[in-house]
Amino acid sequence: MFFISWIFLRFSQSVIIMHTIENTYMTLVDEPCTYIKLTSDIGEAIDVTFTDHINGLIFIKETNNPDQVFNISSTKKLRLYSFNGLETQQFVLKTVDNDNYNIMNRGECLTYDQKTSNIILKPCTNSHYQLFTIKDSRRENNDVYPYEDNYYANDFREPNPERSQHYLSEPTYHNRNPVTNTTRSKYSY
């Protein structure tokens, strides 16, 4: 239970899901339904959040529209669908190694199908096509969040005040008056 809580806390923010082998990201494709496929353009990647459910199950919700969640269709394709809480929308993250996960639904794994380019539900076989990496969307997508990696670029937010242009390195704001031997602010009138 501790491990599941740690995973949930680690991914309680907006994330993107990357297919490990193809080095592509999950995206939305409008066909008769809104299916989830893969794209190499990180700008088109879908931002999702994981919402905790019972017994380690999670709902994978679209960040911008939390009423839409990952759902397994009757043809076993992964799609985005209105939230109803049924078992077709309940997933489990199973850790394979440090950064790779199997995303499971009812004991089967999400699998990238090269022939149809769909993400479908198949029995778990430890295939590389069933491995996904979960990444923080703000750190990965520099086009959408251009200042994230350069957060302290503005001198006012500089963590090291000596490097800031606005830092007074010398005690110039207090001067001793040589005649009266008193301290007086340089800026007092």
C-alpha positions as CSV (number, residue, x, y, z in Angstrom):
1,M,0.0,0.0,0.0
2,F,2.9,2.4,0.8
3,F,4.3,1.8,-2.7
4,I,1.0,2.5,-4.4
5,S,0.7,5.7,-2.3
6,W,4.2,6.7,-3.3
7,I,3.4,6.2,-7.0
8,F,0.2,8.2,-6.7
9,L,1.9,11.1,-4.9
10,R,4.7,11.1,-7.5
11,F,2.2,11.3,-10.4
12,S,-0.5,13.5,-8.8
13,Q,0.4,16.3,-11.1
14,S,-0.1,16.6,-14.8
15,V,1.9,14.0,-16.7
16,I,2.3,12.7,-20.2
17,I,2.6,9.0,-21.1
18,M,5.4,8.0,-23.4
19,H,5.7,4.6,-25.2
20,T,9.2,3.4,-24.4
21,I,10.1,1.5,-27.6
22,E,8.6,3.9,-30.1
23,N,9.7,7.0,-28.2
24,T,6.3,8.6,-28.9
25,Y,3.6,10.1,-26.7
26,M,-0.1,9.4,-26.2
27,T,-2.3,11.8,-28.1
28,L,-6.0,12.1,-29.0
29,V,-7.2,11.2,-32.5
30,D,-10.8,12.0,-33.5
31,E,-12.3,9.2,-35.5
32,P,-15.8,8.0,-34.9
33,C,-14.8,8.1,-31.2
34,T,-11.8,9.9,-29.6
35,Y,-9.1,7.2,-29.6
36,I,-5.7,7.4,-28.0
37,K,-2.8,6.8,-30.4
38,L,0.8,7.7,-30.4
39,T,2.6,10.8,-31.8
40,S,6.2,11.9,-32.1
41,D,5.2,15.6,-31.5
42,I,5.3,16.3,-27.8
43,G,3.2,19.4,-28.3
44,E,0.3,17.1,-29.3
45,A,0.7,14.8,-26.2
46,I,-2.3,14.5,-23.9
47,D,-1.8,15.8,-20.4
48,V,-3.3,13.4,-17.8
49,T,-3.6,13.1,-14.1
50,F,-4.1,9.9,-12.0
51,T,-7.0,9.9,-9.6
52,D,-6.9,7.3,-6.8
53,H,-9.7,4.7,-6.5
54,I,-10.1,1.7,-4.3
55,N,-7.6,-1.2,-3.9
56,G,-4.8,0.5,-5.8
57,L,-6.9,1.2,-8.9
58,I,-6.7,4.6,-10.6
59,F,-8.6,6.6,-13.2
60,I,-6.6,8.3,-15.8
61,K,-8.2,11.6,-16.5
62,E,-7.5,14.3,-19.1
63,T,-6.1,17.3,-17.2
64,N,-7.9,19.9,-19.2
65,N,-11.3,18.1,-19.1
66,P,-11.4,15.8,-16.0
67,D,-14.9,14.5,-17.0
68,Q,-13.1,12.6,-19.8
69,V,-11.1,9.5,-18.8
70,F,-9.2,6.6,-20.4
71,N,-11.7,3.8,-21.3
72,I,-11.4,0.4,-23.0
73,S,-13.9,0.2,-25.8
74,S,-15.8,-3.0,-26.7
75,T,-13.2,-3.6,-29.4
76,K,-10.5,-3.4,-26.7
77,K,-9.1,-0.1,-28.1
78,L,-8.1,2.7,-25.7
79,R,-10.2,5.8,-26.0
80,L,-11.3,8.9,-24.2
81,Y,-14.8,8.6,-22.8
82,S,-17.1,10.3,-20.3
83,F,-16.5,9.3,-16.7
84,N,-18.8,6.5,-15.4
85,G,-16.5,4.7,-13.0
86,L,-17.0,1.2,-14.5
87,E,-14.2,-1.3,-14.6
88,T,-13.4,-0.4,-18.2
89,Q,-12.1,2.9,-16.8
90,Q,-10.2,1.5,-13.8
91,F,-6.4,0.9,-14.3
92,V,-3.4,-0.3,-12.4
93,L,0.2,0.9,-12.9
94,K,2.6,-2.0,-12.5
95,T,6.2,-1.1,-12.2
96,V,8.5,-3.1,-14.5
97,D,11.7,-1.2,-13.7
98,N,12.8,2.3,-12.7
99,D,11.0,4.3,-15.3
100,N,8.9,1.7,-17.1
101,Y,5.3,0.7,-16.3
102,N,2.6,-1.6,-17.5
103,I,-0.8,0.0,-17.6
104,M,-3.3,-2.7,-16.8
105,N,-7.0,-3.1,-17.0
106,R,-8.8,-6.2,-15.7
107,G,-5.6,-8.2,-15.6
108,E,-4.5,-7.3,-19.2
109,C,-2.0,-4.8,-20.4
110,L,-2.2,-1.8,-22.8
111,T,-0.2,-2.7,-25.9
112,Y,0.8,-0.7,-28.9
113,D,-0.3,-2.5,-32.0
114,Q,2.0,-1.6,-34.9
115,K,-0.4,-2.8,-37.6
116,T,-3.3,-0.6,-36.7
117,S,-1.4,2.1,-34.7
118,N,-3.9,1.7,-31.9
119,I,-3.3,1.1,-28.2
120,I,-5.2,-2.1,-27.4
121,L,-5.8,-4.3,-24.4
122,K,-4.0,-7.7,-24.7
123,P,-2.8,-10.4,-22.3
124,C,0.4,-9.3,-20.5
125,T,3.4,-11.0,-22.2
126,N,6.3,-8.8,-20.9
127,S,6.6,-7.4,-24.5
128,H,8.4,-4.1,-25.1
129,Y,5.2,-2.9,-26.8
130,Q,3.5,-2.9,-23.4
131,L,6.0,-0.6,-21.6
132,F,5.2,3.0,-21.0
133,T,7.2,5.8,-19.3
134,I,5.4,8.5,-17.3
135,K,6.9,11.9,-17.4
136,D,6.2,15.3,-15.9
137,S,4.6,17.2,-18.8
138,R,6.1,20.6,-17.7
139,R,9.7,19.3,-17.7
140,E,9.3,17.5,-21.0
141,N,7.5,20.0,-23.0
142,N,9.7,23.1,-23.2
143,D,7.6,24.6,-26.0
144,V,4.5,24.8,-23.8
145,Y,6.4,25.7,-20.6
146,P,9.5,27.6,-21.9
147,Y,10.6,29.0,-18.6
148,E,10.4,25.9,-16.4
149,D,14.0,24.9,-16.8
150,N,15.2,28.5,-16.6
151,Y,13.0,29.5,-13.6
152,Y,15.6,31.8,-12.1
153,A,16.4,33.7,-15.3
154,N,14.9,36.9,-13.8
155,D,17.3,38.5,-11.4
156,F,14.5,39.2,-8.8
157,R,14.1,35.4,-8.3
158,E,17.8,34.6,-8.2
159,P,18.4,32.1,-5.5
160,N,22.0,33.4,-5.0
161,P,21.6,37.1,-4.1
162,E,25.3,37.8,-4.8
163,R,24.7,37.0,-8.4
164,S,21.7,39.3,-8.7
165,Q,22.1,42.8,-10.2
166,H,19.9,44.1,-7.4
167,Y,22.1,42.9,-4.6
168,L,24.1,45.5,-2.7
169,S,27.4,43.7,-2.2
170,E,29.0,46.6,-0.2
171,P,27.5,48.2,2.8
172,T,26.9,51.4,0.8
173,Y,23.4,51.9,2.3
174,H,24.9,53.0,5.7
175,N,27.7,55.5,5.9
176,R,29.4,56.9,8.9
177,N,29.4,60.6,9.2
178,P,33.1,61.5,10.0
179,V,32.2,64.7,11.8
180,T,29.5,63.3,14.2
181,N,30.6,59.7,14.1
182,T,27.0,58.6,13.6
183,T,25.5,56.1,11.2
184,R,23.1,57.6,8.7
185,S,21.4,56.0,5.7
186,K,22.7,57.0,2.3
187,Y,19.1,57.5,1.2
188,S,17.8,59.6,4.0
189,Y,17.2,63.3,3.3
